[in-house]
Amino acid sequence: MFRVLLTCIAAALFTLFLTPVIKKLAVRVKAVDNPNERRINKRPVPTLGGLAIFTSFFFSIFFLLPIPNEEIWPVFAASLVVILTGIIDDIKELTPKWKTVGVVIASLIIYYSSGIKLDMLNLPYLDPIYFGGFSLPLTIFWILAITNAVNLIDGLDGLATGVSIIALLTMGTIGYFFLTVDSIVVPIMIFVLVGSLAGFMPYNFFPASIFLGDTGALFIGFMISILSLQGLKNATLITFIIPIVILGIPITDTLYAIIRRKMNKQPIATADKLHIHHRLMSFGLTHRQTVLAIYCLAAIFSVIALLYPISTFWGSLLLTIGLLLGLELFVEIIGLTGPDRQPLLKRLKIFAKKLNRKR
């Protein structure tokens, strides 16, 4: 563990020193995020920040840790496809369809060359469910969903980076101490990725001098998706729920964005300003306060996720029900699907009125 700790520190330092170089490269190749009606930044900001994280992470993994190459090469090859997709998007701006193609190609590399896949689900008191021919589409869906969730939340300085650090630290802690993964290699990779992200944070937190760009958001989301899949090869219901809870903020934001656009009869890929960070800012929070508030929300999800491995099945069930109710209340209070769509709040108000009448 001492060697892993040193590697994490080294990864952070690599990113810290490499990011200014990437920043100059981004300006030279015109990978710059210019202000417009969809952006919150008021000045041009270089992107491609994910390239520094990618380089630092794999340099540390390949050269500083004794991890077998056969476990790393498939992940590296797939990540390279994702990084190239992100670089092209940051320079030329790809359509959502082509970005999806890039992530699907990377998913196929992972599925066929690394053995990272969703194979089965063990349910309590029931026989296991074997996915069989559905294993491939389910694996691709999992990777796409989480990758896009992280990409969508990348709307404020340091937001996706910080939320990803919190999520990864929780995943690594659960994987290492509660043994939800088959190999110690997975938590080690998670912690090294945290180190790489930590070195980028000084440049990315408000006011950011460089953005992750799709290069970074896609790479981080992809890595989180495949690292979480390592614990789901022969998933139980609890190990299936844990990564979803850990990633509660980006998954909630994505899910309700889809619901909102479907209700408004808009294409799913349509951009809007009704994401969690936009709604919190509409309540008067500053840019920095909004980011810190979402960090706190992500930390709450992480604490809840840490309770699952030490809970009984029924305790986990009650925890999940409470989490879903609390989440729905939060979503309705901030108006994530619109100010007039508050079914749970309306029912609670009716119930409260009936109680007052009885008194």
C-alpha positions as semicolon CSV with decimal commas, in nm:
position;residue;x (nm);y (nm);z (nm)
1;M;0,000;0,000;0,000
2;F;0,295;0,234;0,062
3;R;0,404;0,187;-0,298
4;V;0,048;0,251;-0,417
5;L;0,035;0,570;-0,208
6;L;0,362;0,691;-0,361
7;T;0,228;0,610;-0,708
8;C;-0,088;0,812;-0,639
9;I;0,123;1,109;-0,529
10;A;0,344;1,069;-0,836
11;A;0,036;1,058;-1,061
12;A;-0,091;1,380;-0,904
13;L;0,246;1,549;-0,959
14;F;0,263;1,426;-1,320
15;T;-0,076;1,581;-1,393
16;L;0,017;1,898;-1,207
17;F;0,327;1,955;-1,424
18;L;0,180;1,822;-1,749
19;T;-0,142;2,028;-1,749
20;P;0,026;2,363;-1,839
21;V;0,185;2,189;-2,141
22;I;-0,154;2,051;-2,248
23;K;-0,303;2,397;-2,200
24;K;-0,059;2,545;-2,451
25;L;-0,124;2,256;-2,690
26;A;-0,500;2,314;-2,666
27;V;-0,461;2,680;-2,760
28;R;-0,234;2,589;-3,051
29;V;-0,479;2,335;-3,199
30;K;-0,775;2,567;-3,121
31;A;-0,935;2,333;-2,871
32;V;-1,087;2,627;-2,685
33;D;-1,431;2,661;-2,525
34;N;-1,567;2,999;-2,637
35;P;-1,854;3,170;-2,451
36;N;-2,203;3,138;-2,600
37;E;-2,566;3,114;-2,483
38;R;-2,516;2,751;-2,375
39;R;-2,192;2,812;-2,183
40;I;-2,147;2,953;-1,834
41;N;-1,785;3,062;-1,887
42;K;-1,748;3,431;-1,980
43;R;-1,408;3,399;-2,149
44;P;-1,236;3,151;-2,383
45;V;-1,094;2,855;-2,188
46;P;-0,866;2,581;-2,331
47;T;-0,999;2,225;-2,318
48;L;-0,817;1,889;-2,366
49;G;-0,752;1,871;-1,990
50;G;-0,838;1,502;-1,999
51;L;-0,527;1,435;-2,205
52;A;-0,309;1,526;-1,905
53;I;-0,510;1,294;-1,679
54;F;-0,499;1,008;-1,932
55;T;-0,122;1,041;-1,984
56;S;-0,045;1,068;-1,613
57;F;-0,269;0,775;-1,521
58;F;-0,132;0,525;-1,773
59;F;0,230;0,637;-1,726
60;S;0,191;0,566;-1,353
61;I;0,017;0,233;-1,412
62;F;0,266;0,106;-1,673
63;F;0,591;0,222;-1,516
64;L;0,539;0,259;-1,141
65;L;0,330;-0,044;-1,045
66;P;0,387;-0,419;-1,100
67;I;0,046;-0,478;-1,260
68;P;0,040;-0,753;-1,526
69;N;0,030;-0,603;-1,874
70;E;-0,245;-0,839;-1,989
71;E;-0,480;-0,665;-1,743
72;I;-0,381;-0,316;-1,856
73;W;-0,341;-0,331;-2,235
74;P;-0,711;-0,386;-2,318
75;V;-0,807;-0,097;-2,088
76;F;-0,539;0,122;-2,245
77;A;-0,646;0,036;-2,602
78;A;-1,013;0,107;-2,527
79;S;-0,929;0,429;-2,341
80;L;-0,718;0,544;-2,635
81;V;-1,025;0,519;-2,860
82;V;-1,225;0,726;-2,610
83;I;-0,947;0,986;-2,579
84;L;-0,916;1,021;-2,957
85;T;-1,293;1,064;-2,982
86;G;-1,280;1,335;-2,717
87;I;-0,986;1,515;-2,881
88;I;-1,165;1,526;-3,217
89;D;-1,481;1,653;-3,046
90;D;-1,294;1,925;-2,857
91;I;-1,137;2,049;-3,180
92;K;-1,412;1,984;-3,438
93;E;-1,726;1,922;-3,222
94;L;-1,866;1,582;-3,315
95;T;-2,237;1,504;-3,317
96;P;-2,369;1,290;-3,028
97;K;-2,403;0,998;-3,271
98;W;-2,031;0,991;-3,353
99;K;-1,930;1,028;-2,990
100;T;-2,153;0,730;-2,913
101;V;-1,983;0,532;-3,191
102;G;-1,643;0,599;-3,032
103;V;-1,758;0,481;-2,688
104;V;-1,928;0,172;-2,835
105;I;-1,605;0,073;-3,017
106;A;-1,415;0,112;-2,689
107;S;-1,682;-0,097;-2,513
108;L;-1,642;-0,378;-2,766
109;I;-1,265;-0,379;-2,708
110;I;-1,325;-0,411;-2,335
111;Y;-1,590;-0,680;-2,373
112;Y;-1,395;-0,909;-2,605
113;S;-1,039;-0,857;-2,487
114;S;-1,056;-0,804;-2,111
115;G;-1,346;-1,014;-1,988
116;I;-1,502;-0,710;-1,818
117;K;-1,874;-0,767;-1,870
118;L;-2,214;-0,814;-1,707
119;D;-2,266;-1,191;-1,703
120;M;-2,517;-1,267;-1,432
121;L;-2,711;-1,131;-1,136
122;N;-2,752;-1,315;-0,805
123;L;-3,085;-1,231;-0,641
124;P;-3,155;-1,305;-0,272
125;Y;-3,382;-1,608;-0,215
126;L;-3,398;-1,671;-0,593
127;D;-3,194;-1,851;-0,857
128;P;-2,922;-1,647;-1,036
129;I;-3,019;-1,470;-1,357
130;Y;-2,776;-1,546;-1,640
131;F;-2,777;-1,278;-1,908
132;G;-2,643;-1,500;-2,187
133;G;-2,687;-1,324;-2,521
134;F;-2,795;-1,006;-2,342
135;S;-2,455;-0,973;-2,176
136;L;-2,306;-0,768;-2,461
137;P;-2,590;-0,512;-2,500
138;L;-2,620;-0,476;-2,121
139;T;-2,245;-0,417;-2,089
140;I;-2,247;-0,158;-2,367
141;F;-2,553;0,012;-2,215
142;W;-2,382;0,029;-1,872
143;I;-2,066;0,184;-2,019
144;L;-2,260;0,431;-2,237
145;A;-2,492;0,534;-1,955
146;I;-2,220;0,611;-1,701
147;T;-1,985;0,770;-1,957
148;N;-2,260;1,004;-2,075
149;A;-2,373;1,077;-1,719
150;V;-2,027;1,207;-1,625
151;N;-2,007;1,397;-1,954
152;L;-2,344;1,568;-1,893
153;I;-2,253;1,687;-1,543
154;D;-1,941;1,861;-1,672
155;G;-2,110;2,200;-1,676
156;L;-1,926;2,403;-1,411
157;D;-1,560;2,456;-1,324
158;G;-1,434;2,155;-1,131
159;L;-1,775;1,991;-1,105
160;A;-1,718;1,665;-1,296
161;T;-1,361;1,637;-1,163
162;G;-1,463;1,675;-0,799
163;V;-1,770;1,452;-0,819
164;S;-1,560;1,185;-0,994
165;I;-1,293;1,202;-0,722
166;I;-1,559;1,150;-0,452
167;A;-1,717;0,862;-0,646
168;L;-1,384;0,692;-0,717
169;L;-1,263;0,723;-0,358
170;T;-1,584;0,553;-0,244
171;M;-1,552;0,279;-0,508
172;G;-1,189;0,219;-0,414
173;T;-1,267;0,205;-0,042
174;I;-1,554;-0,042;-0,088
175;G;-1,351;-0,250;-0,334
176;Y;-1,046;-0,269;-0,107
177;F;-1,204;-0,310;0,237
178;F;-1,523;-0,500;0,148
179;L;-1,376;-0,710;-0,135
180;T;-1,652;-0,653;-0,392
181;V;-1,400;-0,705;-0,674
182;D;-1,207;-1,015;-0,781
183;S;-0,864;-0,851;-0,783
184;I;-0,678;-0,593;-0,575
185;V;-0,566;-0,443;-0,909
186;V;-0,903;-0,268;-0,947
187;P;-0,890;-0,057;-0,624
188;I;-0,526;0,024;-0,704
189;M;-0,620;0,155;-1,049
190;I;-0,904;0,352;-0,893
191;F;-0,675;0,522;-0,640
192;V;-0,414;0,605;-0,907
193;L;-0,689;0,763;-1,118
194;V;-0,791;0,968;-0,813
195;G;-0,431;1,090;-0,788
196;S;-0,430;1,189;-1,156
197;L;-0,756;1,381;-1,110
198;A;-0,632;1,550;-0,792
199;G;-0,334;1,693;-0,981
200;F;-0,571;1,848;-1,234
201;M;-0,804;2,006;-0,978
202;P;-0,593;2,320;-0,905
203;Y;-0,630;2,420;-1,272
204;N;-0,995;2,314;-1,304
205;F;-1,161;2,451;-0,989
206;F;-1,334;2,788;-1,018
207;P;-1,210;3,001;-1,187
208;A;-1,080;2,727;-1,421
209;S;-0,782;2,795;-1,646
210;I;-0,846;2,473;-1,840
211;F;-1,148;2,246;-1,884
212;L;-1,167;1,868;-1,896
213;G;-1,331;1,894;-2,236
214;D;-1,500;1,588;-2,381
215;T;-1,149;1,440;-2,383
216;G;-1,156;1,431;-2,005
217;A;-1,526;1,386;-1,932
218;L;-1,558;1,088;-2,168
219;F;-1,235;0,930;-2,040
220;I;-1,327;0,968;-1,672
221;G;-1,682;0,840;-1,730
222;F;-1,551;0,547;-1,933
223;M;-1,295;0,452;-1,667
224;I;-1,555;0,473;-1,389
225;S;-1,791;0,253;-1,591
226;I;-1,538;-0,024;-1,659
227;L;-1,384;-0,013;-1,310
228;S;-1,730;-0,046;-1,157
229;L;-1,802;-0,334;-1,396
230;Q;-1,512;-0,526;-1,246
231;G;-1,723;-0,573;-0,934
232;L;-2,029;-0,675;-1,138
233;K;-1,896;-0,980;-1,324
234;N;-2,109;-1,203;-1,102
235;A;-2,315;-0,930;-0,942
236;T;-2,540;-0,958;-0,642
237;L;-2,828;-0,715;-0,609
238;I;-2,626;-0,512;-0,357
239;T;-2,306;-0,493;-0,564
240;F;-2,524;-0,388;-0,859
241;I;-2,685;-0,106;-0,659
242;I;-2,367;0,028;-0,496
243;P;-2,204;0,190;-0,805
244;I;-2,542;0,337;-0,906
245;V;-2,575;0,500;-0,563
246;I;-2,213;0,621;-0,569
247;L;-2,281;0,792;-0,903
248;G;-2,618;0,920;-0,781
249;I;-2,564;1,283;-0,887
250;P;-2,461;1,232;-1,252
251;I;-2,708;0,944;-1,299
252;T;-2,996;1,148;-1,151
253;D;-2,906;1,446;-1,367
254;T;-2,898;1,229;-1,681
255;L;-3,215;1,033;-1,600
256;Y;-3,424;1,341;-1,531
257;A;-3,281;1,519;-1,835
258;I;-3,413;1,230;-2,048
259;I;-3,752;1,237;-1,868
260;R;-3,773;1,616;-1,903
261;R;-3,699;1,611;-2,274
262;K;-3,941;1,325;-2,337
263;M;-4,215;1,517;-2,153
264;N;-4,140;1,827;-2,358
265;K;-4,128;1,616;-2,679
266;Q;-3,768;1,713;-2,747
267;P;-3,480;1,496;-2,877
268;I;-3,281;1,339;-2,592
269;A;-2,959;1,506;-2,718
270;T;-3,115;1,855;-2,699
271;A;-2,913;2,089;-2,477
272;D;-3,090;2,291;-2,208
273;K;-3,022;2,484;-1,889
274;L;-3,224;2,270;-1,651
275;H;-2,950;2,045;-1,515
276;I;-2,891;2,019;-1,139
277;H;-2,622;2,289;-1,139
278;H;-2,841;2,526;-1,343
279;R;-3,134;2,478;-1,107
280;L;-2,922;2,537;-0,797
281;M;-2,778;2,855;-0,948
282;S;-3,133;2,974;-1,020
283;F;-3,186;2,979;-0,640
284;G;-2,911;3,242;-0,612
285;L;-2,607;3,026;-0,541
286;T;-2,280;3,146;-0,690
287;H;-2,072;2,934;-0,927
288;R;-1,841;2,822;-0,645
289;Q;-2,127;2,764;-0,396
290;T;-2,312;2,549;-0,650
291;V;-2,009;2,329;-0,711
292;L;-1,946;2,287;-0,336
293;A;-2,316;2,209;-0,276
294;I;-2,306;1,932;-0,538
295;Y;-1,984;1,799;-0,384
296;C;-2,175;1,770;-0,055
297;L;-2,462;1,589;-0,229
298;A;-2,213;1,350;-0,392
299;A;-2,055;1,289;-0,051
300;I;-2,399;1,205;0,097
301;F;-2,455;0,948;-0,179
302;S;-2,111;0,805;-0,106
303;V;-2,181;0,770;0,267
304;I;-2,507;0,591;0,186
305;A;-2,319;0,359;-0,053
306;L;-2,073;0,274;0,225
307;L;-2,364;0,157;0,442
308;Y;-2,474;-0,112;0,194
309;P;-2,186;-0,360;0,252
310;I;-2,250;-0,359;0,628
311;S;-2,632;-0,376;0,607
312;T;-2,860;-0,678;0,593
313;F;-3,074;-0,735;0,284
314;W;-3,380;-0,581;0,448
315;G;-3,173;-0,293;0,582
316;S;-3,044;-0,229;0,231
317;L;-3,400;-0,240;0,097
318;L;-3,519;0,021;0,348
319;L;-3,210;0,230;0,274
320;T;-3,290;0,221;-0,099
321;I;-3,656;0,316;-0,048
322;G;-3,558;0,608;0,176
323;L;-3,295;0,719;-0,075
324;L;-3,542;0,712;-0,366
325;L;-3,803;0,910;-0,172
326;G;-3,547;1,168;-0,060
327;L;-3,410;1,196;-0,411
328;E;-3,756;1,249;-0,562
329;L;-3,829;1,523;-0,307
330;F;-3,499;1,696;-0,386
331;V;-3,565;1,674;-0,762
332;E;-3,914;1,821;-0,724
333;I;-3,800;2,099;-0,488
334;I;-3,533;2,225;-0,731
335;G;-3,765;2,177;-1,030
336;L;-3,549;1,939;-1,230
337;T;-3,843;1,828;-1,446
338;G;-4,020;2,163;-1,433
339;P;-4,192;2,372;-1,162
340;D;-4,537;2,222;-1,230
341;R;-4,429;1,858;-1,211
342;Q;-4,423;1,783;-0,839
343;P;-4,640;1,471;-0,785
344;L;-4,487;1,365;-0,453
345;L;-4,487;1,717;-0,305
346;K;-4,850;1,767;-0,408
347;R;-4,953;1,439;-0,241
348;L;-4,764;1,534;0,076
349;K;-4,940;1,873;0,081
350;I;-5,282;1,705;0,042
351;F;-5,193;1,460;0,320
352;A;-5,081;1,747;0,546
353;K;-5,410;1,935;0,483
354;K;-5,613;1,626;0,574
355;L;-5,418;1,590;0,899
356;N;-5,483;1,956;0,987
357;R;-5,858;1,911;0,923
358;K;-5,871;1,610;1,158
359;R;-5,708;1,818;1,431
